[in-house]
Amino acid sequence: MPLPRGLPIVDHHCHLSPSGEGVAAARRFRSAGGTHLFLATQNYASTVPATLEEYREQFETTERIAREVRDLTGVVVFAVVAPYPIDLVHTAPRLGIGAAVELQRRALDLAGEWVRERRAVALGEVGRPHFPIPDELREPVETVFRHAFEVAREADCPLVVHSSDLDPAGFRELASRAREVGFPPERVVKHYARSRVGRAEGDGVVPSYLARRELVRDVSSDPGPWFLETDFLDDPARPGAVLDLATVPRRAAALAQRFDDAEARLAVPFVESVERVYRLRLEAPATGAP
């Protein structure tokens, strides 16, 4: 069964790289029925940024990829920028902890400027490394994470969080952190969510579910807000990881075949949640786009 006509089909979190498939992956997404991508920045060099200028260059690379995808495929792309939370672990030994923390804060401030200039729609990924870190870095990581909430509050934009997988207590902790600085939990998105989280369990924090077949089927009846993502890495060494970029439109097509009310179900992650969290109103591109 074809996808519901006129419905945007949105991958909420992916990466594209100049050294990977880039536009070719976006064309595959479009051919499967995809219309919109939220493109998260990433480190494109072999080493993590060690200066603010290197972060600026990284964000500009993300912006350039987004523009190329729009121009060559017709897919609508929204940039999401911030220093990756793992960067601090790598720069602290080189720069010293204090200087590394200051660099992360300044890079977050730069990301906030990009949002205010409408060059990006959210801060992300921010948060905590998903692996054990030295004890002396725990407090610096939390200091930077708190600043991310503050920058998102001032920029009035969503905050896309990277961390290990969270249970309901972890979602509540994120909500509490947001409220501590006067930021609404409803604009905090836990990317790479791998298990179903009810609205009450999430305490306002919004899950962005990895679009695995069983999980998509399981959450499709939830009223939202929630998103679907592939976290496509565009890494030549790991083709198709985490999920291929065509996965979300394929999952949407499978739901359209399975449920009579599929259009209403799919409107939750692709229309209603985007409006509530990002304050963006999406429309499917014209069928004659590149």
N, C-alpha and C positions, 0 to 999 in steps of 0.2 A: 504494500500500500504506500502511495506517495506521502510525503510530509504535508501537513496542513498548509494550504496555500496562504501566502502572505504572512506566515508566522516567522519571526526571526528565530534563527537557530544559533545558539550562543555557546562558545567554549569560554568559560569564565577565567581560565588560567592556563597559559601556555608560554613557551619560549621559542624564539626563532633566532638563528645565528647566521652571521655572514659566512661562517665556515661549514654550515650545515645545509639542509635543503632549502631553507628560507622560503622564497616565493613558491617554489615547487610544492612544498608541503601545504601552503595556503591554497594552491590550486586544487590539490587533492581534497582539502576540506570543502572548498566551494563545490567541487564536482559531486561530493556526497550530499550536498544540500545545506552546508554551513553558510552563515551570512555574517556573523560578528565574532571577533576575537578580542579578548582582553590579554594584551601582550605584556608580560612581566619582564623587566630588564634582567640582565644576568651579566656575569663577568665574561667578556669575550676574549680577553687576553689569557696568557698562560699563568699570570700572577694576578693576585687581587689588587685593586686600586690602593695606592699608598699615598695619593695626594688628592685634593679636591678637584684639581683639573682632570685627573684620570677618571673620577666619577662623572664629571661633566661630559667627557668624551664618551663614556659608557652610555649615559642617558641619550646623548645625541645619536649614537649608533642604533639604539632601540627606536628612536624617533624616525630615523632614516629607513629602517626595516619596515616600520608601520606604514610609512608613506609609499614605499615601493609595493607593498602588498595591496594597499588601496588602489594605486594607479594601475597595477598589472593584473589584478584579479577581480576587483570590485568588492572584495570583502571589506567590511568596515572594521577598523582596528582602533582600540583604545589602549593607550600606553599607561602602564603602572610602573612607577619608579621609586627606588630607595636603595640604600646600601644593604647588601645581603647580610643577615645577622652572623653568618659564619665568618665574614671578613675580619671581624675583630679578633678572632682566634688566631688568624694568620698574621695580622699586622702588629699585634701587641709585642711579639718577640723582636720584631724589626724596629718598631718606632718607640717602644715603651708603652705601658698600659695607658698612662695619662694622655699621651699624644694620640694613641689609637682611638681612645674614647672621644677625644675632641674632633678627630677626623670624621668619625661616625655621626656625631652631632651636626657638624657642618654639612655633611652630605645629606642628612635628613632635612636640614633647613633648605638646601638646594632643591630637594625633591618637593618640598612644600611650595617653593617659588614656582616650580614647573606646574603644579596644580593650579596655583592662582593665575598663572599665565595661560591656562587651558591647554598646556602641552601634555598634560597627563591628567587622569581622572581619579587616581588614588595613590596612596603610599603603599609600596609593597615590593618584595616581601620583607617584612620586619619581624622581629621576635627573638627566638632563642635557637641556638644550634640543637639539632635533633640527636646529638651524640654527647657522651660525657666530656666535660671540659675541666681544665685545672681549677682548683678551688679559688685561686686568686683572680680568676676571670668571671666568677659568678656574679659578684656585685657590679662590675663594669657592664656586663651584659644587661643586667636589670636596669642600670642607669640609662643606657642607650634606649632600651625598650620603652621606658617611661617617657623619654624625650620624643619618641615616635608618636605616642598618644597625644602629647602636647602639640606637636607639629600638625597632626591630623585635625585636632580641635581648631587650631588657628586657621588652617587651610580649608576647613569645613568640607572634608572629604572622607571617604572610607579608608580603613586601615586593614590591609591584607596581611594576615599573620602566618608566619612559618614557625613550626614547632614540631615536636614529636606528636604522635596521635593522642588526642585528648578524650577522656571520659567526661561525663557531665560535670564532675567537680572541676575539671580543667577549664571547661567552658565558663563555669561560674566564676572562676578565678580571673579569667580574661574580662568578664563583665565588671567585676569589682575593680580591676585596674582602670578600666575605662571611666567608671563613675568617680574614682578618686581624683581625676583631673578634669572632671566635667565634660567628658566625651560620651556620647550616647552609645551603649553597647550594640544597639541595632545597626550601627555603621562599622562594627568590627566583623571581619570575615575570617573564619578559620579555613584556610586553604588546605587541600589534600585531606579532607575528612574521609575516613574509611569505614565508618559505622554510623548507623542512623541515630540522629539526635533530635528528640522532640522539642517543640517550641519552648515548653516549660523547662526542660532539662538544660537547654542552651542559655537560659536567662537573658535572651535578647541577642546573643552572639549568633551570627549567621554561618551555617556550614556550607562550604563549597565541596560537594561530593566528587570523589574520583569516580569517573563514569564507567565503573565495572558493571557488567550486565545485571548481576543479581542485586547489587545495591541500587541501581537506577530503578529497577522494577519495584524494589522494596519502598523507596522513598517517594515514588511518583504520586502516591495518594496524599502526601502531606500538604497542608495548606500553605506552607512557606512562611517566611522567605528562605530559599535555599538555591544553590547554583549547581551546575555540572561543569566539570573540567577534566582535561586530560593530563595536565602538567607535562605536556609534550616537551622534551628537552632539546630536540634538534641537535643531537650529539652524534656525529658520524661513527663514534666508537660504540654507541648504544642505539642502533636504529630502532625507531618505534617506541623508545622509552619516554616517559613512563607508560603512556598509552599513545597510540597513533593519533595524529591530528584529525583524522576522519571519524574518530570514534563517537563523538557526541552526536553528529547528525545521523550516524548509523543507529545509535541507541534510540534517538527520537523516532526514526522510521520504524523500529521494532515496536515501540510503544503505540505508534499509530496503527499498526497491524493488530495489536493485542487488545486495545481498549477502545470502546465506542466513544468515550469521553476524553480521548487522548489530547485533543486540542486544548481543552481546559486544563488538563494536567501539565502539559508542556508550557502553557502560558505562565505558569508559576515561576519556573527558573528563568525563562527566556524574556518575559515581559514584566510581570508584576514585581519580581524580586529586584530586577535592574532598576525599575522606577523607585522602589522603596529605599534601596540602599545607595544607589548612585545618583538618583534623581535624573535619570536619563530616560527618554522615551524612544524606544527602538522601533524601526520599521525595516522590513525586509527589503534589500536592494532590488532594483528592477531586474527582471530576468534577462534583459539584454546587456547587462554589465559584462566587462571583459572576462 
